[in-house]
């Protein structure tokens, strides 16, 4: 099994195969619109604007599991992010990243790169970096800003 075997729903409810992203460097992030880390959207958009044409994609998965910090519909979340942060990268349907209803993609990501204290996602804005071959090469906690990941992204591009 590889990351390319997964299918997810986008913010409009349409199924997307991650095989569509073969050959790209990916940053997969569980996000929230009402979190102390929400301003990281600025940094994520900056990375996307800088490196998208070189083969970089951000996959944004809103998650309401941590303190109800991603309320609202997918449409409301997309609108908020575009208006407040000018986001242009792909946003997906809300998911759960831990527990019995966790998305299979996150079960896989966590099995590939454990965090400090185990595989469980601790909070919003946990980031997984995936190379062009689909290998999960790194995992970053919420406090790691997008700017701190830029060097690793450049290496993979």
N, C-alpha and C positions, 0 to 999 in steps of 0.2 A: 504494500500500500504506500502511495506517495500523496503529497498534497494535491496533486493533479487529479486524484480520484474523487475528490469531494465536489459536491454541488451545494450551493447556498442560494438563498433568496436575496434579491436586491431590495432596495427601499421601496420599489414599486410592486414587490411581490413576485417578480419574475425569476425563474430559476437561471442561475449562472453556474457554468462549469469552471472550476479553477484551472482546468486544462487550457482555458482561454488565455491564461497568463504564463504559459510555458515560455521560457527564454527571458523572463523579466525578473528583476530583483523586486521582492515584495516586502512591505512593512505592514503587518497585520496588527490592528490595534482594537482593543475593546474600549469604547468611549462613553462619555456621559456629558450631557449639556449643562448640568447643574452642579458640577464638581469643582473643587479647588484646582484641579489640574486641567479644567476645560480650556484655559488660555493656551494650552499646548496645541490647540488647533491652528493657531498662528504659525507656530514652528513647523507643524506638519505640512501646512499649505506652502510654506517657503521651500521646504525640501522637495515637495511635489513639483512646484514651478521650476525649480532649478534642475531637477534630474529626470523628469518624466520623459523628455525627448531622448534621453540616453537609455531608456528601458527600465525606469523605476515606476512602481505603482504602490499606492497606499490603499489598503482594504480596511474600511472603517465599519466596525460592528458595534452599534450602540448596545449597551447593556444596562438594564435597570436593577441588577442584583445588589448593587452596593449603595445602600442608603436611599433608594428610590431617586437616584440622581439623573435618570434618563426618562423622565415622564413624557407623555405625549405620544402621538402617532409618528410613524416613520416620516410622513409628509411634514409634520411640524418640526421634527428634528432636522431634516434636510434644509428646510426653510431657515431655521435658526442659524445653522452652521454657515449657510451661504450668505445670509444677511450680516451676521455679526463677525464672521471670520473670513468671508470670501472664499470658502472652500470650493474646489473644483474636482477633487478626487472622488472616487466611487464610494458611495455609502450603501450599506446593506441593511436588511431587516434586523430588528432587535433580536438579540439572542441571549441565552444564558451561557456562562462560561464555566460554571461549577455546578455540581450536584446532579441529581437524577435526570434533569431536563437539559443538561448542557449539550451544546451543539457538538456533533461528532467531529467537526473540524477542530474544535478546541480540545477535545479529548486527545486527538492526534498531536496537536501542537504541544500540549503539556507533556505528552509521552516522549517527545523528541528533545525538549529542553526544559529541565526542571528549574524552578526558581529557588531563591533562598528559603529554606524551610520546607521544600517539597514541590509538588507539581501544581498545587492549588493556586488559582489566580487570586491575589490578595486585594486588588482594587482596580479601579478604572485606569485606563491608559497604560496597561501592560502591553508591551510591544514585542512582536516576534519578527525577526529578520530572516528572510528566505532568499537563498541564492538563485541564480539563473537555471540551475538544474533541479530546483524544487526542494533542496535540503534546508531544513531549519537550522541556521547557523548560530543564532544568538537569541537571547531573551533579555528584555530590559524591564525593570520595574517602573512604577508610576513616576517616581521622582527623577528618572533619567529623561532629560528633555530631548526633543528631536534634534537640537543642535549638537548634543553630545554623541549622537548616533551618526552624524553626517560623514565622518571619516570612514566608518565601516561600510556605509553605503557606497562611497566613492571607490573603495577597494574592490567591492563586488561588481561594480559597473565596469 
